[in-house]
Amino acid sequence: MALTQRLDLRQTQSLVMTPQLQQAIKLLQLSNMELSDYVDREIEQNPLLEREEGEFGGGEAGGAHGAAGNDASRPSEGEGGGSGGVDQAEPVSPINSADQRQLDTHELTTSDHMAGGSDSPLDTDFENVWTNGSAADGGFDGTEAFGDWSSKGGGGAFEDSDYNLEQTLSGDLSLRDHLIGQLNVDIADPVDRLIGLALIDTLDAAGYVSGDLDALAEQLNCDPARIEAVLWQVQRFDPPGVFARSLKECLEIQLRERNHLDPAMQAMLDNLDLLAARNVPALLKVCGIDAEDLADMVAEIRTLDPKPALRFDHQVVQTVTPDILMRPQPGGGWLIELNTETLPRVLINQRYFAQVSGEVRGKAEKDYISERFNSANWLVKSLHQRANTILKVATEIVRQQDLFFVKGVQSLRPLILRDIAEAIGMHESTVSRVTTNKFMATPRGVYELKYFFTSSINGADGEASHSAEAVRFRIKALIDGEPPDGILSDDRIVEILKSDGIEIARRTVAKYREAMRIPSSVQRRREKSMRL
């Protein structure tokens, strides 16, 4: 066979990941708070972008929204099963919900941002513009000027002053400062104070001494007995139980301060493993008491603090900010909208672009301005597309899980990403990105969108299926309702669920129970017999 050269023409299809497409995909998986940080970085790099700081609109202008109800029709993107239909409204862009016209024309009204008014030139030095009416007469009226200042901030401060009354408030007292204050008062010897400071530095987050005392003695070049003596002194500091080296010692310190560390209580502390196992017969034997005294001792131990330093942990827990808001409609169904309070609203300064484009002459400058303008346009379109996609996915999730919002978690139906993707006509990976780090505020609480996707468990009849989350809820309800003399074993729970039409193995029940931190039937029987 002879080797020859020839020219062929072939037509193929391929997906090219352009930078713009990569940006749009990246925006999908960002939460609203992360998106706001991303937009801030883009504004720093692009002089044509402006963030609108006006008031958020309400009603229809408040952001993208959709409606889900039992009487509405399904969107045209796809069909699927569910408890109710969906009628998705035409979303309003959250980028500029106050004025949709600005999104299309990319105009930026500069009169509201200029101190000199709408007729002021663009190169006006606004920092030197005097806006007080008394300055127009060429004089200075101290009464009028101070009156203006008082109306703006009070106290004779300038408008741009960084003064804040809250900055004068005292901060929360830390555990270290609290202990050092007691150390300076209770211990007079300078060497013992130095040892006390070293012991404070060894405390962990719970208030326990985490280091080795022998190593500390070697580090400080002192007698280990002196370390022990100082440790005994600082163990009397507030909060009670601090500077303990174990849970047993922490409880001993607190009971000793109450003068309740009798031999029976000491015996119980020496056998905390029996208390953890709720082994009542063994505890009665080692403590030499009756059941009534044992119940009183256990009740007192419950009042102790096993981690005394946590009361000085003033870290503020960051609450979850929902990206999607959901509320019932007056006529039935649900209204889904994006949280416009956290959505960034971006405008393109069209006037500034026109001015700069007319002044630049070099090719490099023109290419830069054109590239920045195209980048700004693409960002605005990507934000708008992101809002529509999130709204479409959230609306379909609500439609699919309608019974959950009506009846509760026991009605949560099995759902996977493919079900939503087929219903709205999108790829499964797109739905996965949209549901990542997105939270929805519902009448039943704030849930991550991933929560509504659960695996299925076959029914006893081989046809119906049940959500794994609903089965876990059913198991917890059975255990919570069991009487003290009728503790349910895992095998008994399997029988009850099977009678309810749920086919599940005993090891699966045990796995779900352990995941919910529910003890075994033997442990629960001991707990309820002790009435703990």
VOZAMI-683705 format. One record per residue (C-alpha): chain; x, y, z; residue number from 0. Coordinates in nm, 3 decimals. Each point is the difference from the previous one (the first is absolute). Layout:
   unit        xx        yy        zz   pos
      A         X         Y         Z   NUM
...
END
This chain:
   unit        xx        yy        zz   pos
      A     0.000     0.000     0.000     0
      A     0.151     0.330    -0.110     1
      A     0.030     0.289     0.243     2
      A    -0.152     0.321    -0.135     3
      A    -0.091     0.343     0.135     4
      A    -0.351     0.136    -0.019     5
      A    -0.208     0.282     0.147     6
      A    -0.326    -0.086     0.178     7
      A    -0.271     0.227     0.143     8
      A    -0.171    -0.127     0.314     9
      A    -0.271     0.156     0.214    10
      A     0.015    -0.070     0.375    11
      A    -0.157     0.143     0.313    12
      A     0.202     0.079     0.312    13
      A    -0.047     0.204     0.314    14
      A     0.255     0.277     0.045    15
      A     0.032     0.127     0.358    16
      A     0.052     0.369    -0.061    17
      A     0.094     0.225     0.293    18
      A    -0.349     0.147    -0.010    19
      A    -0.159    -0.344     0.022    20
      A     0.231    -0.096     0.284    21
      A    -0.103     0.317     0.182    22
      A    -0.371    -0.076    -0.041    23
      A     0.050    -0.355     0.132    24
      A     0.199     0.132     0.297    25
      A    -0.273     0.248     0.091    26
      A    -0.259    -0.279     0.018    27
      A     0.161    -0.174     0.297    28
      A     0.060     0.317     0.202    29
      A    -0.236     0.100     0.278    30
      A    -0.135     0.355     0.010    31
      A     0.261     0.108     0.256    32
      A     0.283    -0.154    -0.202    33
      A    -0.144     0.157    -0.313    34
      A     0.008     0.343     0.164    35
      A     0.371    -0.040     0.077    36
      A     0.064    -0.113    -0.358    37
      A    -0.181     0.303    -0.141    38
      A     0.201     0.231     0.226    39
      A     0.323    -0.142    -0.143    40
      A    -0.130     0.047    -0.354    41
      A    -0.091     0.362     0.074    42
      A     0.353     0.063     0.124    43
      A     0.141    -0.131    -0.328    44
      A    -0.253     0.152    -0.239    45
      A    -0.043     0.381     0.003    46
      A    -0.324    -0.024    -0.199    47
      A    -0.187    -0.195     0.269    48
      A    -0.192     0.175     0.274    49
      A    -0.189    -0.146     0.294    50
      A    -0.344     0.154     0.052    51
      A    -0.052     0.082     0.366    52
      A    -0.363     0.111    -0.021    53
      A    -0.292    -0.139     0.198    54
      A    -0.119    -0.346    -0.090    55
      A    -0.334    -0.012    -0.168    56
      A    -0.300    -0.189     0.119    57
      A    -0.273    -0.206    -0.155    58
      A     0.062    -0.091    -0.360    59
      A     0.311     0.212    -0.016    60
      A     0.146    -0.169     0.301    61
      A     0.184    -0.265    -0.199    62
      A    -0.040    -0.315    -0.199    63
      A    -0.296    -0.204     0.107    64
      A    -0.205    -0.301    -0.092    65
      A    -0.325    -0.156     0.115    66
      A    -0.066    -0.361     0.094    67
      A    -0.348    -0.124     0.064    68
      A    -0.231    -0.294    -0.041    69
      A    -0.218     0.169    -0.262    70
      A     0.278     0.142    -0.216    71
      A     0.131    -0.148    -0.319    72
      A     0.349    -0.142    -0.054    73
      A     0.270     0.204    -0.178    74
      A     0.063    -0.081    -0.360    75
      A     0.358    -0.123     0.062    76
      A    -0.103    -0.356     0.091    77
      A    -0.247    -0.236     0.161    78
      A     0.029    -0.200     0.321    79
      A    -0.197    -0.149     0.283    80
      A    -0.085     0.187     0.317    81
      A    -0.268     0.096     0.239    82
      A    -0.079     0.329    -0.168    83
      A     0.069     0.212    -0.305    84
      A     0.207     0.313    -0.039    85
      A    -0.062     0.326    -0.179    86
      A     0.328     0.188    -0.013    87
      A    -0.034     0.372    -0.043    88
      A     0.229     0.204    -0.222    89
      A     0.290     0.083     0.233    90
      A     0.111     0.356     0.059    91
      A     0.375     0.040     0.001    92
      A     0.138     0.038     0.352    93
      A     0.292     0.193    -0.139    94
      A    -0.203     0.318    -0.018    95
      A    -0.344    -0.077     0.133    96
      A    -0.089     0.366     0.045    97
      A     0.019     0.082    -0.369    98
      A     0.004    -0.272    -0.268    99
      A     0.071     0.261    -0.266   100
      A     0.347     0.064     0.141   101
      A     0.092    -0.365    -0.052   102
      A    -0.071     0.028    -0.372   103
      A     0.152     0.341    -0.066   104
      A     0.280    -0.022     0.264   105
      A    -0.050     0.363     0.094   106
      A     0.127     0.143     0.324   107
      A    -0.163     0.313     0.130   108
      A     0.279     0.211     0.141   109
      A    -0.206     0.286     0.137   110
      A    -0.081    -0.195     0.317   111
      A     0.370    -0.057     0.065   112
      A     0.127     0.352    -0.073   113
      A     0.003     0.271     0.259   114
      A    -0.001     0.267    -0.268   115
      A    -0.323    -0.103    -0.171   116
      A    -0.080    -0.141    -0.344   117
      A     0.174     0.287    -0.184   118
      A     0.337    -0.048     0.171   119
      A     0.290    -0.104    -0.224   120
      A     0.142    -0.350     0.039   121
      A     0.340     0.130     0.118   122
      A    -0.150     0.204     0.289   123
      A     0.194    -0.031     0.326   124
      A    -0.298    -0.089     0.217   125
      A     0.209    -0.016     0.318   126
      A     0.039     0.379    -0.016   127
      A    -0.363     0.080    -0.083   128
      A    -0.167     0.191     0.285   129
      A    -0.365    -0.102     0.026   130
      A    -0.100     0.217     0.299   131
      A    -0.239     0.273    -0.099   132
      A     0.175     0.256     0.223   133
      A     0.315    -0.024    -0.211   134
      A    -0.178     0.150    -0.299   135
      A    -0.006     0.338     0.171   136
      A     0.374    -0.007     0.048   137
      A    -0.030    -0.012     0.378   138
      A    -0.002    -0.255     0.279   139
      A    -0.300    -0.036     0.224   140
      A     0.117    -0.211     0.292   141
      A    -0.354    -0.067     0.128   142
      A    -0.126    -0.123    -0.338   143
      A     0.311    -0.205    -0.067   144
      A    -0.010    -0.175     0.334   145
      A    -0.370    -0.056    -0.051   146
      A     0.075    -0.184    -0.325   147
      A     0.263    -0.211     0.169   148
      A    -0.236    -0.087     0.282   149
      A    -0.264    -0.115    -0.245   150
      A     0.249    -0.227    -0.172   151
      A     0.172    -0.166     0.290   152
      A    -0.029     0.202     0.316   153
      A     0.278     0.089     0.239   154
      A     0.165     0.247    -0.238   155
      A     0.165    -0.280    -0.202   156
      A     0.061     0.017    -0.372   157
      A    -0.214    -0.208    -0.233   158
      A     0.288    -0.227    -0.104   159
      A     0.123    -0.059     0.355   160
      A     0.076    -0.359     0.099   161
      A    -0.121     0.059     0.355   162
      A    -0.229    -0.275     0.124   163
      A    -0.151    -0.011     0.347   164
      A     0.011    -0.379     0.000   165
      A     0.379     0.014    -0.018   166
      A     0.009     0.142     0.352   167
      A    -0.169    -0.307     0.149   168
      A     0.215    -0.247     0.190   169
      A     0.068    -0.334    -0.162   170
      A    -0.083    -0.341     0.139   171
      A     0.234    -0.124     0.273   172
      A     0.212    -0.292    -0.118   173
      A     0.083    -0.301     0.216   174
      A     0.367     0.093     0.005   175
      A    -0.067     0.354     0.126   176
      A    -0.244    -0.137     0.257   177
      A     0.257    -0.246     0.137   178
      A     0.289     0.249    -0.007   179
      A    -0.206     0.241     0.209   180
      A    -0.053    -0.266     0.264   181
      A     0.366    -0.104    -0.021   182
      A     0.121     0.352     0.079   183
      A    -0.226     0.017     0.305   184
      A     0.031    -0.348     0.151   185
      A     0.370    -0.079    -0.062   186
      A     0.262     0.241     0.130   187
      A     0.322    -0.189    -0.070   188
      A     0.150     0.111    -0.335   189
      A     0.127    -0.350    -0.085   190
      A    -0.338    -0.155     0.072   191
      A    -0.162     0.265    -0.218   192
      A     0.232    -0.092    -0.283   193
      A    -0.093    -0.366     0.043   194
      A    -0.368     0.098     0.009   195
      A     0.036     0.188    -0.330   196
      A     0.164    -0.304    -0.155   197
      A    -0.287    -0.219     0.121   198
      A    -0.252     0.243    -0.151   199
      A     0.177    -0.034    -0.333   200
      A    -0.043    -0.379     0.011   201
      A    -0.381     0.016     0.026   202
      A    -0.203    -0.134    -0.292   203
      A    -0.336     0.126    -0.124   204
      A    -0.187    -0.191     0.275   205
      A     0.222     0.129     0.284   206
      A     0.207    -0.315     0.050   207
      A     0.378    -0.008     0.049   208
      A     0.119    -0.152    -0.326   209
      A     0.377    -0.008     0.057   210
      A     0.223    -0.230     0.200   211
      A     0.090     0.146     0.339   212
      A     0.342    -0.167     0.001   213
      A     0.081     0.158    -0.335   214
      A    -0.120     0.336     0.133   215
      A     0.221    -0.038     0.307   216
      A     0.299    -0.075    -0.221   217
      A    -0.081     0.299    -0.219   218
      A    -0.024     0.234     0.300   219
      A     0.295    -0.168     0.176   220
      A    -0.187    -0.045     0.328   221
      A    -0.107    -0.281     0.229   222
      A    -0.303    -0.202    -0.128   223
      A    -0.137     0.008     0.355   224
      A    -0.023     0.378    -0.023   225
      A    -0.193    -0.030    -0.327   226
      A    -0.244    -0.232     0.177   227
      A    -0.037     0.245     0.289   228
      A    -0.077     0.292    -0.233   229
      A    -0.240    -0.218    -0.197   230
      A    -0.188    -0.081     0.321   231
      A    -0.030     0.375     0.068   232
      A    -0.125     0.097    -0.345   233
      A    -0.252    -0.285    -0.001   234
      A    -0.196     0.207     0.252   235
      A    -0.042     0.281    -0.254   236
      A    -0.327     0.087    -0.167   237
      A    -0.156    -0.164    -0.199   238
      A    -0.010    -0.314     0.217   239
      A     0.161    -0.298    -0.170   240
      A     0.261     0.194    -0.197   241
      A     0.361    -0.130    -0.006   242
      A    -0.120    -0.359     0.030   243
      A     0.199    -0.273    -0.171   244
      A    -0.293    -0.236    -0.062   245
      A    -0.377    -0.012     0.013   246
      A     0.014    -0.177     0.334   247
      A     0.220     0.273     0.152   248
      A    -0.221     0.272    -0.148   249
      A    -0.308    -0.144     0.171   250
      A     0.195    -0.055     0.323   251
      A     0.102     0.366     0.013   252
      A    -0.359     0.117    -0.038   253
      A    -0.137    -0.246     0.255   254
      A     0.277     0.086     0.247   255
      A    -0.093     0.368    -0.027   256
      A    -0.360    -0.091     0.083   257
      A     0.123    -0.222     0.286   258
      A    -0.184    -0.295    -0.154   259
      A     0.297    -0.225    -0.074   260
      A    -0.088    -0.282     0.241   261
      A     0.132    -0.360    -0.031   262
      A    -0.304    -0.117    -0.197   263
      A     0.038     0.285    -0.252   264
      A     0.373    -0.069    -0.021   265
      A    -0.073    -0.364    -0.078   266
      A    -0.235     0.104    -0.279   267
      A     0.263     0.231    -0.149   268
      A     0.250    -0.285     0.012   269
      A    -0.242    -0.205    -0.210   270
      A    -0.126     0.249    -0.259   271
      A     0.003    -0.276    -0.261   272
      A    -0.277    -0.177     0.193   273
      A    -0.197     0.324     0.015   274
      A     0.040     0.052    -0.376   275
      A    -0.127    -0.354    -0.059   276
      A    -0.294     0.057     0.241   277
      A     0.097    -0.318     0.184   278
      A    -0.223     0.049     0.304   279
      A     0.073    -0.327     0.184   280
      A     0.376     0.052    -0.023   281
      A    -0.027     0.363     0.117   282
      A    -0.214    -0.096     0.298   283
      A     0.260    -0.258     0.097   284
      A     0.314     0.218    -0.030   285
      A    -0.161     0.303     0.166   286
      A    -0.175    -0.194     0.276   287
      A    -0.324     0.199    -0.025   288
      A    -0.362    -0.062    -0.093   289
      A    -0.177     0.093    -0.321   290
      A    -0.145     0.325     0.138   291
      A     0.343     0.132     0.105   292
      A     0.143    -0.104    -0.334   293
      A    -0.265     0.203    -0.184   294
      A     0.082     0.306     0.214   295
      A     0.374    -0.037    -0.066   296
      A    -0.053    -0.034    -0.373   297
      A    -0.225     0.307     0.001   298
      A     0.271     0.202     0.173   299
      A     0.266    -0.112    -0.246   300
      A    -0.230     0.118    -0.278   301
      A     0.018     0.353     0.144   302
      A     0.382     0.010    -0.032   303
      A     0.180     0.156    -0.294   304
      A     0.236    -0.244    -0.178   305
      A     0.149     0.282    -0.213   306
      A     0.020     0.308     0.224   307
      A     0.194     0.217    -0.247   308
      A    -0.272    -0.006    -0.265   309
      A    -0.198     0.265     0.185   310
      A     0.273     0.247    -0.102   311
      A    -0.028    -0.096    -0.366   312
      A    -0.157     0.316    -0.143   313
      A     0.027    -0.105    -0.364   314
      A    -0.311     0.111    -0.184   315
      A    -0.164    -0.280    -0.194   316
      A    -0.048     0.103    -0.361   317
      A    -0.359    -0.060    -0.100   318
      A    -0.083    -0.135    -0.342   319
      A    -0.121     0.263    -0.245   320
      A    -0.259    -0.155    -0.234   321
      A     0.049     0.049    -0.372   322
      A    -0.364    -0.083    -0.081   323
      A    -0.316     0.108     0.177   324
      A    -0.320    -0.203    -0.002   325
      A    -0.341     0.091     0.136   326
      A    -0.358    -0.119    -0.050   327
      A    -0.223     0.183    -0.244   328
      A    -0.340     0.126     0.118   329
      A    -0.182    -0.207    -0.262   330
      A     0.198    -0.317     0.062   331
      A     0.338    -0.124    -0.117   332
      A     0.340     0.153     0.065   333
      A     0.184     0.313    -0.108   334
      A     0.375    -0.039    -0.054   335
      A     0.230     0.298    -0.043   336
      A     0.369     0.080     0.030   337
      A     0.123     0.181     0.308   338
      A     0.067     0.347    -0.142   339
      A     0.149     0.118     0.330   340
      A     0.317    -0.201    -0.075   341
      A     0.005     0.015    -0.380   342
      A     0.251     0.248    -0.145   343
      A    -0.146     0.252    -0.245   344
      A     0.244     0.107    -0.269   345
      A    -0.021     0.276    -0.260   346
      A     0.223     0.091    -0.293   347
      A     0.104     0.364    -0.014   348
      A    -0.098     0.057    -0.362   349
      A     0.068     0.372     0.017   350
      A     0.352    -0.051     0.130   351
      A     0.063    -0.260    -0.270   352
      A    -0.109     0.243    -0.271   353
      A     0.223     0.275     0.141   354
      A     0.309    -0.220     0.028   355
      A    -0.055    -0.159    -0.342   356
      A    -0.001     0.343    -0.161   357
      A     0.327     0.108     0.165   358
      A     0.227    -0.303    -0.049   359
      A     0.208    -0.012    -0.318   360
      A     0.238    -0.294     0.031   361
      A    -0.096    -0.351    -0.111   362
      A     0.099    -0.155     0.333   363
      A    -0.220     0.241     0.195   364
      A    -0.295    -0.059    -0.235   365
      A     0.039    -0.375     0.029   366
      A     0.011     0.028     0.378   367
      A    -0.316     0.212     0.021   368
      A    -0.181    -0.232    -0.242   369
      A     0.107    -0.308     0.195   370
      A    -0.113     0.155     0.330   371
      A    -0.336     0.095    -0.150   372
      A    -0.057    -0.349    -0.138   373
      A     0.103    -0.152     0.332   374
      A    -0.243     0.224     0.185   375
      A    -0.280    -0.090    -0.239   376
      A     0.069    -0.370     0.042   377
      A     0.004     0.028     0.379   378
      A    -0.340     0.171     0.000   379
      A    -0.145    -0.265    -0.231   380
      A     0.156    -0.281     0.207   381
      A    -0.155     0.138     0.318   382
      A    -0.337     0.022    -0.168   383
      A     0.029    -0.356    -0.133   384
      A     0.111    -0.125     0.341   385
      A    -0.308     0.153     0.162   386
      A    -0.231    -0.164    -0.253   387
      A     0.166    -0.340     0.039   388
      A    -0.010     0.002     0.380   389
      A    -0.363     0.106    -0.003   390
      A    -0.093    -0.270    -0.250   391
      A     0.172    -0.276     0.202   392
      A    -0.143     0.118     0.333   393
      A    -0.350     0.022    -0.145   394
      A     0.018    -0.356    -0.131   395
      A     0.131    -0.128     0.334   396
      A    -0.291     0.160     0.180   397
      A    -0.242    -0.151    -0.249   398
      A     0.150    -0.345     0.040   399
      A     0.008     0.018     0.383   400
      A    -0.332     0.176     0.049   401
      A    -0.123    -0.253     0.258   402
      A     0.308     0.061     0.215   403
      A    -0.094     0.364     0.046   404
      A    -0.363    -0.092     0.069   405
      A     0.030    -0.305     0.227   406
      A     0.362    -0.015     0.116   407
      A     0.310    -0.213    -0.039   408
      A    -0.195    -0.326     0.010   409
      A    -0.134     0.094    -0.346   410
      A     0.341     0.070    -0.154   411
      A     0.012    -0.196    -0.326   412
      A     0.308    -0.155    -0.164   413
      A     0.167     0.246    -0.234   414
      A     0.324     0.002    -0.198   415
      A     0.172     0.262    -0.213   416
      A    -0.106    -0.173    -0.321   417
      A    -0.369     0.051     0.085   418
      A     0.042     0.377     0.021   419
      A     0.230     0.014    -0.305   420
      A    -0.249    -0.185    -0.219   421
      A    -0.292     0.208     0.122   422
      A     0.159     0.338    -0.079   423
      A     0.201    -0.109    -0.306   424
      A     0.348     0.057     0.143   425
      A     0.305    -0.215     0.052   426
      A     0.039    -0.188     0.327   427
      A     0.333     0.171     0.072   428
      A    -0.168     0.341    -0.029   429
      A    -0.258    -0.097     0.260   430
      A     0.280    -0.126     0.225   431
      A     0.181     0.334    -0.022   432
      A    -0.318     0.197     0.064   433
      A    -0.086    -0.199     0.315   434
      A     0.352     0.035     0.147   435
      A     0.023     0.242     0.294   436
      A    -0.351     0.133    -0.065   437
      A    -0.251     0.029     0.284   438
      A    -0.374     0.057    -0.018   439
      A    -0.209     0.157     0.275   440
      A    -0.327    -0.192     0.021   441
      A    -0.293     0.004     0.242   442
      A     0.158    -0.309     0.160   443
      A     0.345     0.154     0.042   444
      A     0.314     0.068    -0.199   445
      A     0.121    -0.298    -0.204   446
      A     0.284    -0.054    -0.241   447
      A    -0.124    -0.095    -0.344   448
      A     0.201    -0.323     0.024   449
      A    -0.223    -0.105     0.293   450
      A    -0.292    -0.068    -0.232   451
      A     0.196    -0.260    -0.197   452
      A    -0.022    -0.337     0.179   453
      A     0.042    -0.359    -0.103   454
      A    -0.295    -0.235    -0.018   455
      A    -0.086    -0.309     0.205   456
      A    -0.217    -0.266    -0.160   457
      A    -0.347    -0.061     0.128   458
      A    -0.120    -0.335     0.133   459
      A    -0.223    -0.042    -0.308   460
      A     0.298     0.045    -0.233   461
      A    -0.156     0.302    -0.174   462
      A    -0.022     0.304     0.230   463
      A     0.323     0.162     0.119   464
      A     0.073     0.207     0.307   465
      A     0.251     0.276     0.065   466
      A     0.294    -0.095     0.222   467
      A    -0.047     0.323     0.198   468
      A    -0.366    -0.084     0.060   469
      A     0.097    -0.348     0.120   470
      A     0.253     0.148     0.243   471
      A    -0.270     0.231     0.131   472
      A    -0.232    -0.298     0.044   473
      A     0.267    -0.194     0.195   474
      A     0.063     0.296     0.230   475
      A    -0.373     0.044     0.060   476
      A    -0.035    -0.367     0.096   477
      A     0.289     0.019     0.247   478
      A    -0.119     0.329     0.151   479
      A    -0.343    -0.149     0.062   480
      A     0.111    -0.330     0.155   481
      A    -0.101    -0.056     0.365   482
      A     0.263    -0.081     0.267   483
      A    -0.129    -0.357     0.029   484
      A    -0.024    -0.053    -0.377   485
      A     0.337     0.094    -0.152   486
      A     0.008    -0.077    -0.371   487
      A     0.287    -0.207    -0.135   488
      A     0.130     0.050    -0.354   489
      A    -0.173    -0.322    -0.107   490
      A    -0.331     0.124     0.141   491
      A     0.040     0.331    -0.184   492
      A     0.055    -0.194    -0.323   493
      A    -0.326    -0.187     0.058   494
      A    -0.194     0.321     0.068   495
      A     0.139     0.170    -0.311   496
      A    -0.079    -0.306    -0.209   497
      A    -0.360     0.011     0.120   498
      A    -0.006     0.363    -0.115   499
      A     0.114    -0.103    -0.348   500
      A     0.373     0.079     0.039   501
      A     0.247    -0.275    -0.087   502
      A     0.322     0.062     0.195   503
      A     0.277    -0.215     0.144   504
      A     0.093    -0.009     0.369   505
      A     0.353     0.124    -0.068   506
      A    -0.146     0.299    -0.184   507
      A    -0.214     0.083     0.303   508
      A     0.309    -0.023     0.219   509
      A     0.194     0.226    -0.240   510
      A    -0.276     0.264    -0.002   511
      A    -0.034    -0.020     0.380   512
      A     0.372     0.046     0.056   513
      A     0.008     0.290    -0.248   514
      A    -0.267     0.173     0.211   515
      A     0.205    -0.076     0.316   516
      A    -0.273    -0.217     0.148   517
      A     0.139    -0.267     0.237   518
      A    -0.082    -0.369    -0.029   519
      A    -0.305    -0.158     0.159   520
      A     0.210    -0.131     0.293   521
      A     0.139     0.348     0.068   522
      A    -0.342     0.163    -0.029   523
      A    -0.147    -0.253     0.242   524
      A     0.268     0.088     0.256   525
      A    -0.053     0.372    -0.047   526
      A    -0.374    -0.016     0.047   527
      A     0.032    -0.233     0.298   528
      A     0.221     0.263     0.168   529
      A    -0.236     0.276    -0.120   530
      A     0.297     0.200    -0.134   531
END
